[in-house]
């Protein structure tokens, strides 16, 4: 059985022996459920890699033990760090082709640790494997008795990801206002959405942004009944104690941990279309449930994905390029830095003419 065909579903992928699009596969063990997002490694499909990694809790990077750390390895590790993945597993694969030699493994891992010094990933685990016969994949390998760590599946089952979610900063973007206007629910006014971060409790004091209105949570409703508290990414309908002017695009936040209300953003952008991003370009910014117009004030620099160094002389961002830009907005957005909150620190850029998504952004700075 060729397990590569499990994720290489496109005919072109099987013909060329490369991954082109993101493939999602699902499996479960008695301890945990998993979603595998198999992402492309080729530089031509960087945008697909960013898309697949943007919602991941753990990144697994494969290194050929014969070839060691290559440009593709550094690029994938950089993107994993860029999108805020906090747990990285490096599998040094094909150990059978180097005779299960510990010295060959050490040479690869020492090289990768040098690359890792440039990354903002706090948890990095290295595992020698031979996927052909399952060495160190599910069970410990007798061929590599010198390795004292866990096999890959055991590590994935036990890696602690629950604390990665921001459960401190309450963020509830309002998606829809529910007003049944029926005899049974004549005065019902609920605000539906999905908890982006924090824990929302019945009776909590909240602030409605960008207006700055203060009120209190009266009820947390769901299809199955009322809740005392709601966690991310739970969908819920919030009823407030006061009758306020609140609509789609507004956000409920905690009074003591408010985000910034910004009209200027600095963000790292992954460009996803053949029409390049240039200074003075006009786009729509869609952030949580709010949408505003924006102008590119400045292209600060482009990242060379081969060396991971910034190029301040770049005049544009082309397809699959990554760079830092400054945006001026037509209206206020309620934002956090991406490192603090992945949900309220990210956005997409939309072409006004075609309504197509042209870029994905991660906020690094904001001003009024």
SVG drawing of the C-alpha trace seen along z (x, -y; Angstrom):
<svg xmlns="http://www.w3.org/2000/svg" viewBox="-48 -58 76 62">
<polyline fill="none" stroke="black" stroke-width="0.4" points="0.0,0.0 1.4,-3.4 0.5,-5.7 1.6,-8.8 -1.6,-8.4 -3.6,-9.1 -2.9,-12.8 -1.8,-13.2 -5.4,-13.1 -4.9,-15.2 -3.8,-13.5 -1.2,-16.1 0.3,-15.5 0.6,-11.7 2.1,-12.4 4.7,-14.9 5.3,-13.5 4.7,-16.8 2.0,-18.3 0.1,-21.1 -3.0,-21.8 -3.8,-21.4 -5.3,-18.0 -7.2,-17.4 -7.4,-13.9 -9.0,-12.9 -8.2,-10.1 -8.6,-9.4 -6.9,-7.4 -8.4,-6.5 -6.7,-9.6 -7.1,-12.4 -8.8,-13.3 -6.6,-14.7 -6.9,-16.6 -3.9,-16.4 -3.4,-19.3 -0.9,-18.1 0.6,-21.3 2.9,-21.9 6.6,-22.4 7.4,-24.0 8.0,-27.7 5.4,-28.1 2.7,-27.1 3.7,-29.2 0.2,-30.6 -1.2,-27.1 1.3,-26.4 0.2,-29.6 -3.5,-28.6 -3.0,-25.1 -0.8,-26.2 -2.9,-29.2 -5.3,-27.1 -2.8,-24.4 -1.8,-23.7 1.3,-21.6 3.5,-21.6 5.4,-18.4 8.3,-19.0 10.0,-16.1 13.7,-16.2 15.4,-13.6 18.3,-12.2 20.4,-12.0 19.9,-15.6 19.7,-17.4 18.3,-20.9 17.5,-22.5 15.9,-25.8 12.4,-24.2 13.0,-23.2 13.9,-26.7 10.9,-28.2 8.4,-25.8 9.8,-26.4 9.7,-30.2 6.1,-30.0 5.1,-27.9 6.7,-30.5 5.1,-33.3 1.5,-32.0 2.0,-31.5 2.3,-27.7 3.9,-27.1 4.7,-23.4 7.1,-22.1 8.0,-18.4 11.0,-17.7 11.0,-14.2 14.4,-13.2 13.0,-10.6 14.5,-7.8 16.9,-6.8 17.0,-3.3 18.9,-4.8 21.7,-6.1 21.9,-2.8 20.0,-4.2 23.2,-6.0 23.1,-8.3 25.9,-10.5 23.9,-11.2 20.9,-12.1 23.0,-14.4 24.4,-16.2 20.9,-17.1 19.5,-18.1 22.5,-20.3 22.0,-22.1 18.3,-22.6 18.9,-23.9 21.0,-26.7 18.0,-27.6 15.7,-27.4 17.5,-30.3 15.8,-32.7 12.3,-31.3 9.7,-32.2 8.6,-28.6 9.0,-27.7 8.5,-24.0 10.6,-22.0 10.9,-18.2 13.2,-16.2 12.5,-12.5 14.4,-10.1 12.0,-8.0 11.8,-5.6 8.3,-5.9 8.7,-3.0 8.5,-0.4 7.1,-2.6 10.2,-3.0 9.5,-5.5 6.1,-6.4 3.7,-4.5 6.1,-2.3 9.7,-2.7 12.2,-1.4 14.6,1.4 16.8,0.2 17.5,-3.1 18.0,-2.0 20.2,-5.1 17.1,-7.3 15.5,-7.7 12.5,-9.9 8.9,-9.0 7.7,-7.9 5.8,-10.4 2.2,-9.3 2.8,-9.2 4.2,-12.8 1.3,-14.0 -1.2,-12.4 0.4,-14.1 1.6,-17.5 -0.2,-20.1 -2.0,-22.6 -5.0,-23.6 -3.0,-26.5 -2.1,-27.9 -5.6,-29.4 -6.1,-32.8 -8.6,-32.3 -7.9,-35.6 -8.9,-38.3 -12.6,-38.2 -13.3,-38.8 -16.8,-38.2 -17.2,-39.6 -20.9,-40.0 -22.0,-38.3 -25.8,-38.6 -28.5,-40.4 -31.5,-38.1 -34.9,-39.8 -37.7,-37.2 -40.5,-39.9 -43.0,-37.2 -45.6,-37.2 -43.6,-34.6 -40.3,-36.6 -41.5,-40.1 -38.7,-41.8 -35.9,-39.3 -32.7,-40.9 -29.7,-38.6 -26.3,-39.0 -25.0,-35.8 -21.4,-35.0 -18.5,-32.8 -16.3,-33.3 -12.9,-34.3 -11.0,-34.2 -11.5,-34.4 -14.3,-32.9 -17.7,-34.7 -19.8,-34.3 -23.4,-35.1 -23.4,-38.3 -20.0,-39.5 -19.4,-43.3 -18.5,-43.9 -17.7,-46.8 -19.1,-47.2 -16.4,-48.4 -15.8,-50.6 -18.6,-52.7 -17.2,-52.1 -20.6,-51.4 -20.6,-49.4 -23.2,-46.8 -23.6,-43.3 -24.2,-39.9 -27.8,-38.9 -28.0,-35.5 -26.0,-33.1 -28.3,-31.2 -27.7,-28.2 -29.9,-25.8 -29.7,-23.4 -30.6,-25.9 -28.9,-28.5 -25.2,-28.4 -23.4,-29.8 -20.2,-30.3 -18.9,-30.0 -15.4,-29.1 -13.7,-29.6 -14.6,-28.6 -18.1,-28.1 -21.1,-29.7 -23.5,-31.4 -26.1,-34.1 -25.5,-36.9 -28.4,-38.9 -27.4,-42.1 -29.1,-43.8 -29.3,-47.2 -31.0,-48.0 -28.0,-49.4 -27.3,-50.1 -25.1,-47.1 -24.8,-45.5 -22.7,-43.2 -19.1,-44.1 -19.1,-45.3 -17.2,-43.4 -17.9,-42.6 -14.7,-42.7 -13.8,-42.5 -13.5,-45.9 -10.0,-45.3 -8.3,-43.8 -9.5,-45.9 -7.9,-45.6 -6.9,-48.7 -9.3,-50.6 -7.1,-51.4 -7.3,-53.2 -3.7,-52.3 -2.2,-48.9 1.2,-47.4 1.0,-43.7 2.9,-40.8 1.1,-39.9 1.3,-36.7 0.3,-37.6 -2.0,-35.2 -2.7,-36.4 -0.8,-37.1 -1.7,-40.8 1.0,-42.3 0.5,-44.4 2.0,-47.8 2.0,-51.0 -1.2,-53.1 -3.2,-49.9 -6.8,-49.9 -8.4,-46.8 -11.1,-45.7 -9.9,-44.5 -12.1,-41.8 -11.3,-41.4 -13.5,-39.0 -17.0,-40.2 -16.2,-43.7 -15.1,-45.0 -13.5,-48.4 -11.7,-49.9 -7.9,-50.3 -5.0,-51.9 -1.4,-50.5 0.6,-53.4 4.0,-51.7 5.7,-48.4 8.2,-48.2 10.1,-45.2 9.7,-41.8 11.1,-38.6 13.5,-36.5 12.0,-33.1 15.3,-31.5 17.5,-33.4 14.7,-34.6 16.2,-38.1 14.2,-41.3 14.6,-43.2 13.8,-46.9 14.3,-47.8 11.4,-45.7 8.9,-47.6 6.0,-45.1 4.8,-41.8 4.2,-39.2 2.4,-35.9 3.5,-33.8 5.7,-36.7 5.6,-37.5 6.3,-41.0 5.4,-43.8 3.1,-46.6 1.4,-49.6 -2.3,-50.1 -4.6,-53.1 -8.2,-52.2 -11.4,-54.1 -13.0,-53.1 -11.9,-51.8 -11.0,-48.1 -10.8,-46.5 -7.6,-44.6 -4.9,-42.8 -1.4,-41.9 -1.3,-38.5 1.2,-37.1 -1.3,-37.9 -4.5,-36.7 -4.6,-34.8 -8.3,-35.4 -8.4,-39.2 -4.9,-39.7 -5.5,-38.3 -7.4,-39.5 -7.7,-39.0 -7.4,-41.5 -10.1,-41.4 -10.0,-42.9 -12.9,-45.3 -13.4,-44.6 -13.4,-40.8 -14.3,-40.1 -11.4,-37.6 -9.1,-37.1 -5.7,-38.5 -3.8,-38.4 -3.7,-37.1 -2.4,-39.5 -1.1,-39.1 -1.1,-42.4 2.2,-43.5 1.2,-47.1 -1.7,-49.4 -2.4,-53.2 -5.5,-55.4"/>
</svg>
